[in-house]
């Protein structure tokens, strides 16, 4: 991930970053046999009084191997996946942030197009400046989405 801009004031442009990923064909059962690529543009505005707004716009060849999103997909079929998210966050304290998120993943050039859209609510807990854990619960909005889901996860910044 590469940071592009940094927000200077609450009313100025957002902090932005791009994430570029590539996947080499490995020949395993989930491989499309092609090199895959994805691009994600991420943006975040820190507003006043602990509020923030963020989002992400992404595109990936063949869903970048995310066949869990479309489990009945024939692996060799070539397609593009587009993703969009919008998040509103509120700081609950120095270490915790609650967020409400909408995201969608949409395919193009599939025989049976897929549209996965969900709403979810979660809490991030900062273990350190570089490490976060989160818990979330969500609900699907389309036929292709899971009806309900819950999960825990996290991330570490190197």
N, C-alpha and C positions, 0 to 999 in steps of 0.2 A: 504494500500500500504506500502511496506517495501523497503527502499533503501538498495541496496546490496553493491555498489561501488560508489566512487566519482572520477571523472576525476581530475587528478593533474596538468597535462600540456596539451596543445592543441594537442600534438602528442601521448599522452598516451591513455590507455584504456578508454572506455566511463563511464559516470555515468549510473548506472543501477538500476532498481527496479523491484519488482514483485508485482502483484496484484492478490490476491486470493479472489474469491467470492463464496458464496453458496446461494442456494435458497431452502427454505422448501416448500413442497406442501401445498397449502392453500385450495385447493378444489374449487377455483373460476373457471370461464369459460375458462381462459387462462392457467390454471395449467396442466402440463403433469401428475400430480399425483405422480411424483417422485422427490426425492431430486436432484437438479442440481448443477453443479460445473463448474467454469471457472478459467483459469490460464492465465495471461498476463505478458510477459517479455518485459520490456520497456528499451530502451537504447538511449543515447544522447551524442553526441560529440560537445563541444563548440570549433569551429575553430577560426582562427584569423580574425580580422577586422569585427566583428559582424556577421559572418556566423556560422551556426550550421547545423548538420545533425542528424536526429533522426529516430527511428523506433519502431515498436512493433510487437511481434509475440504472438498470442493467440490461445487457444483452449477452446471450451465450449461444454458441453453436451446439446443436444437439443437447441443449439443456445442461451442458458441461458435465454429462454423466450423472445428473440427478434423476435417475430412473425411479427413485422412491416417490417422486412427484407424479409420475405416470407409469405405474408398475406394469400395466398391460401393454406397454409399448414394445414393438418389435425393435430390438437394439440396433439393427442395421439401417433403420429409416432415418433419413437426413432431415433436420428441422432446425428452427431457430426458436429460442425461448427469450421472452422479454419479461422483466420484473420491475415492479414499481412499489415503493413503500412510502408511507407518511406516518410520522410519529409525533405525539405530543408528550412531553415529559415534565415532571414536577419533582424538585428535590425535596425529599422528606427529612433531610438532615445532611450532615457532612459525608456520610457513607452510603446513603440509600437514595435511589431515584425510582419513582413509580412512573410507568409509561403506558400509553394507550396507542396501539398500532393497527393500521390497516396495511395489508400487502396483497399483491396479486402476482401471479406468474401465468403468462399466456404464451401459447405455442403458435407457431406459424409454419405452414407447409407440412402439417401432419394430415394423414387421411382422416383421422378423428381428432379434431382440435381439442385442446385441453385449456381450461380456465380455472385456476385454483385461486380463490380469494378468501381471506380470513380477517377477522378482527381478534386481537388478543390484548390482554392486560398482563403486565408483569412488573417485577421489582428487580432492580440491579443493586447489588451490594459490592462496594469496593473493598477488596481485601488489602490493596495497596494502590499506589498511583498507577501501576502497570498491570494489575490483576483484578478481574471482576467475575462474580458469579451471578446468575440470575435464575429466577423461577417465573413461569408464565402459564397462563391458561387461555385458550382461545376457542373460537367457533367458526366453522366454515360457512361461507355465504353462497357457494355454488354447488352444483351436483358433483363436480370433480373434486371438491374439497372434503376433508375429514369433517364429520359433524361436530366433534369436540376433541380437543387435545390438551395435554398439559406436559410440561417438561422443565428440566433444569439444564443449565449450560454455563458457559463461561468463556473467558478469553484472557490471554496473556500477551502484553505488548513487549516485543524485544527491542 
